[in-house]
Amino acid sequence: MKTVYEDGQVALHSGNAADVVRQLPAESVDCVVTSPPYWGLRDYRIGRQLGIESTVDQYVARLVELFDELALVLTPQGTVWLNLGDSYGGSWGHYVAAGSTARTAAERSRTPYGTHRPPQASYRAKDLVGVPWRVALALLDRGWLVWREIVWHKPNARPESVRDRFAHRYETIFALARDRRDRDETGSETEVWTVSADRKRVDHPAVGTLEIARRCVRLGCRPGGTVLDPFSGSGTTGIAALEHRCRFIGIDLDPECHALALRRLGLAT
């Protein structure tokens, strides 16, 4: 684990998520809010990255390994808010085929996530892989309580160039916990959140949506508590945590993400 920044309120660590979480003190985190890299969507060209496993089962196993470590650092009343998107079989994601005349092909090929074939391309075309619930069921088997399933409806979801299946306009957020104590404090909340996705350019391909992070932090952590994001990326969860007067711990493999997060958190020197 390499600590990139720490001031008592914010700590940013560089390294593999499970390895770093393993080094945190037991029962030191009140709330985890995270959106891991989705399976088969992007290749960030970073060693040990999540999301480019050759099978979805390998992807699920790596997330389960992380959650085994999160169970140890979470307080008894702590919660985890896990945002996951799904994949369709046969999807090519950011792959640019040789000779493609697609309007965005040249632009895509210049990005660091551009010319690769994502693993779900080996699945039967148009089959919904079911990644979020594969992960949730695996966590149930490991003793986690799937406390709530939230549908994040995105009214401004990106257009999809498909004519033979429904376009995807939602993602899944799971609220998880380690015990079954009364959790009626969120009973008035609806389980469908209509929130437009953030589309501002912040030099990160998968920037989180701040309003989603705000809701998860507000529902999952008391002011003064500690919020952890093991895939902290551009620091969106950190912004929400500081707004809620919480401490924040961010973990990411990519040091450039931490530099971006520090700028967004107003901590860059």
Buried (B, 14 or more C-beta within 10 A) or exposed (E): EEEBBEEEBBBBBBBBBBBBBBEBEEEBBBBBBBBBBBBBBBBBEBEEBBBBBEEBEEBBEBBBBBBBBBBBBBBEBBBBBBBBBBBBBEBBBBBBEEEBEEEEBEEBEEEEBBBBBBBBBEBEEEBEBEBBBBBBEBBEEEEBBBBBEBBBBBEEBEEEEEEEEEEBBBBBBBBBBBEEEEBEEBEEEEEEBEBEBBEEEBEBBBBBBBBBBBBBBBBBBEEEBBBBBBBBBBBBBBBBBBEBEBBBBBBBBBEEBBBBBBBBBEBEE
